[in-house]
Amino acid sequence: MNLALDDQVAVVTGASRGIGAAIARGLAGAGAYVAVNYHTHAAEAHAVVEDIRAHGGQAEAVGFDVSDDQAVKDCFKDLAQRHGHIDILVNNAGIAKDNLLLRFKGDDFDQVVQTNLKGAFICAFHASRSMLKQHRGRIINISSVVGLGGNAGQAVYAATKAGLIGLTKSLAKELGSRGILVNAIAPGLIETDMSSGVDMKALEGNIPLGRIGRPQDVAGAALFLCSDLSAYITGQVIIVDGGLYA
């Protein structure tokens, strides 16, 4: 058994930057053909694709809103027709609109839930159609440690990330008999655009490993879960936080 993903087709949502981009690069480096999804950051997504190709990998940029059922259906159908199969889905697309409970706006609530939770469900639904036919597949949902422990000012974001864990465990039970493994990754403090407003230095001392996480740290866990090395692992949550919540 090894980490090779030769001849496999992967879709990584929200892959124009940060964790998604690192996962896309990691899967491509292991031999997968990667569909780099974006919604608003087209230039960044195409830059990720060019970087993958420059390093000998295969990739393309695919633009769609993960919460748009028809758009997701069309893209997955096109990928399956052109490549014959879809083997890996990484549900990474997510947004955060943090605020205290009494200051939260209804529209913000809807947007976070639509993207983070409904979007993952829609993508899993359409990806699984191809995976069920081939009796093989991997679905990875990118959750968060706040989905396990909560965080003040992040009630809605935490609720969606906790929802992804419930979705993961339910789909693992539902799809396991058909050879589809479903797992989640819960990152801690990772250096991304989403965490740019956080005082990382103030929190660094609380992390046993003594540093803030990098997107590549999460990508390593994703590559493991997509590989043959994880062939008997499903319904699990892999925490990647440097020991912060140990």
C-alpha atoms as one frame of an Amber mdcrd trajectory, in Angstrom:
protein
   0.000   0.000   0.000   1.145   3.523  -0.739   0.077   7.144  -1.191  -0.127
   7.002  -4.990  -3.360   8.279  -6.556  -2.524   7.549 -10.186  -5.487   7.604
 -12.609  -7.860   8.964  -9.946 -10.017  12.052 -10.447 -10.449  14.421  -7.509
 -12.643  17.456  -6.942 -11.518  19.924  -4.280 -13.999  22.694  -3.514 -12.826
  26.127  -2.450  -9.372  25.294  -3.772  -8.258  28.676  -5.078  -6.194  29.401
  -1.952  -5.355  28.323   1.588  -6.152  24.799   2.717  -8.032  23.905  -0.469
  -5.132  24.937  -2.693  -2.672  22.948  -0.586  -4.894  19.868  -0.772  -5.248
  20.248  -4.542  -1.471  20.443  -4.917  -0.956  17.464  -2.616  -3.404  15.211
  -4.448  -2.004  16.231  -7.832   1.516  15.541  -6.580   0.393  11.999  -5.737
  -0.844  11.460  -9.298  -4.517  12.476  -9.200  -6.203  14.608 -11.836  -7.587
  17.516  -9.794 -10.573  19.742 -10.516  -9.767  22.960  -8.657 -13.081  24.531
  -7.715 -13.616  28.238  -7.145 -16.583  30.559  -6.861 -15.257  34.128  -6.816
 -11.458  33.788  -6.990 -10.994  32.680 -10.599  -7.508  34.122 -11.092  -6.190
  32.416  -7.954  -7.728  29.074  -8.990  -6.107  29.237 -12.417  -2.789  30.095
 -10.733  -3.094  26.929  -8.624  -3.760  24.918 -11.783  -0.735  26.422 -13.528
   1.447  25.656 -10.507   0.257  22.045 -10.470   0.977  21.682 -14.174   4.393
  23.325 -13.783   5.290  20.572 -11.317   4.178  17.810 -13.681   0.646  17.340
 -12.358  -2.752  17.418 -14.035  -5.510  19.854 -13.111  -8.224  22.152 -14.361
 -10.178  25.009 -12.805 -13.941  24.573 -12.430 -16.113  27.476 -11.343 -19.370
  26.878  -9.509 -21.167  27.825  -6.304 -21.289  24.717  -4.113 -24.773  25.657
  -2.880 -26.161  25.773  -6.446 -27.514  22.285  -7.041 -27.812  22.581 -10.833
 -24.330  24.031 -11.246 -22.804  21.272  -9.125 -24.768  18.599 -10.999 -23.623
  19.923 -14.387 -19.970  20.079 -13.367 -19.828  16.596 -11.839 -21.694  15.127
 -14.797 -19.235  16.751 -17.204 -16.222  15.509 -15.249 -17.603  11.971 -15.066
 -18.352  11.925 -18.803 -14.924  13.220 -19.795 -12.862  11.123 -17.379 -15.130
   8.129 -16.850 -15.164   8.384 -13.065 -14.863  10.617 -10.002 -12.890   9.041
  -7.192 -12.314  11.754  -4.594 -14.317  14.682  -3.252 -12.869  17.102  -0.729
 -15.531  19.440   0.645 -13.364  22.373   1.653 -15.383  25.407   0.505 -16.441
  27.502   3.460 -17.051  31.016   4.705 -17.135  32.642   8.122 -19.232  35.618
   9.183 -18.421  35.734  12.860 -20.427  37.732  15.380 -21.936  37.455  18.818
 -25.366  35.848  19.015 -27.358  39.053  19.581 -25.560  40.878  16.774 -25.953
  38.186  14.133 -27.909  38.924  10.947 -30.288  36.477   9.331 -28.753  36.855
   5.874 -25.313  36.059   7.246 -26.700  32.943   8.933 -28.207  31.728   5.668
 -25.020  32.333   3.667 -22.799  30.442   6.110 -25.161  27.464   6.308 -25.721
  27.402   2.536 -22.013  27.312   1.740 -20.521  25.332   4.602 -23.160  22.679
   5.170 -25.660  22.576   2.323 -22.859  22.927  -0.217 -21.036  19.903   1.194
 -24.250  17.879   1.106 -24.964  18.817  -2.518 -21.439  17.985  -3.654 -21.481
  14.660  -1.806 -24.829  13.818  -3.391 -23.597  14.335  -6.949 -20.107  12.887
  -6.431 -21.541   9.738  -4.872 -23.565   9.000  -8.003 -20.332   8.265  -9.841
 -18.718   6.561  -6.862 -21.664   4.209  -6.335 -21.381   2.939  -9.897 -17.730
   2.038  -9.460 -18.086   0.759  -5.854 -15.195   2.966  -4.779 -14.626   6.495
  -3.572 -13.410   8.883  -0.910 -15.282  11.861   0.525 -13.479  14.171   2.941
 -15.259  17.002   4.727 -13.123  19.814   6.106 -14.607  20.618   9.490 -12.876
  22.530  12.316 -11.945  22.123  15.950 -14.619  24.732  16.728 -17.125  22.176
  15.468 -16.005  19.980  18.361 -15.478  22.539  21.115 -17.289  25.687  20.014
 -15.985  29.239  20.211 -17.499  32.505  21.392 -18.545  34.683  18.463 -18.575
  31.735  16.060 -21.882  30.077  16.905 -23.078  29.708  13.312 -19.692  28.764
  11.862 -19.207  26.204  14.648 -22.707  24.829  14.091 -22.002  24.222  10.396
 -18.672  22.566  11.182 -20.354  20.351  13.776 -22.991  19.573  11.150 -20.259
  18.400   8.790 -19.150  15.890  11.414 -22.686  14.550  11.700 -22.919  14.406
   7.908 -19.610  12.552   7.771 -20.622   9.888  10.246 -24.047   9.377   8.659
 -22.699   9.075   5.113 -19.969   6.710   6.302 -22.651   4.337   7.560 -24.791
   4.800   4.465 -22.089   4.410   1.812 -19.555   2.092   3.437 -21.074  -1.092
   2.032 -20.511   0.326  -1.466 -16.807   0.941  -0.943 -17.104   4.689  -0.323
 -15.140   5.947   2.674 -16.232   9.211   4.297 -14.087  11.041   6.849 -13.605
  14.535   8.217 -10.585  16.656   9.063 -10.826  19.211  11.864  -8.031  21.794
  11.540  -7.030  24.026  14.411  -5.242  27.348  13.937  -3.981  27.375  10.343
  -2.307  30.261   8.519  -4.918  31.201   5.889  -6.755  34.293   4.684  -9.702
  33.300   6.883  -7.536  33.473  10.001  -5.708  36.677   9.007  -7.533  38.719
  11.667  -6.541  36.395  14.511  -3.643  37.298  16.816  -1.644  34.173  16.066
   1.338  35.106  18.219  -0.866  35.397  21.293  -2.198  31.884  20.743   0.997
  30.198  19.585   2.182  29.578  23.137  -0.872  27.419  23.829   0.013  24.974
  21.071   2.166  22.052  22.279   4.022  21.841  18.963   4.949  25.501  19.318
   3.755  26.815  15.971   0.685  27.767  13.983  -0.396  25.162  11.452   0.237
  25.454   7.730  -2.188  24.491   4.957   0.238  21.721   4.011  -0.333  20.117
   7.427  -4.004  19.646   6.580  -3.139  18.546   3.047  -1.017  15.718   4.449
  -3.978  14.361   6.394  -6.181  14.628   3.303  -3.667  12.732   1.174  -3.534
   9.964   3.777  -7.333   9.667   3.842  -7.457   9.475   0.045  -4.799   6.781
  -0.185  -4.766   3.017   0.255  -3.176   3.559   3.671  -6.610   4.526   5.040
  -8.539   1.648   3.454 -10.109   0.598   6.790 -10.910   4.063   8.132 -14.335
   5.661   7.721 -16.645   7.862   9.780 -13.713   9.393  11.645 -12.599  12.930
  12.471  -8.858  13.562  12.159  -7.838  16.559  14.280  -4.933  18.583  12.872
  -4.199  21.231  15.492  -0.689  20.706  16.832  -2.124  19.388  20.093  -4.045
  22.584  20.941  -7.157  20.689  22.027  -5.382  17.541  23.237
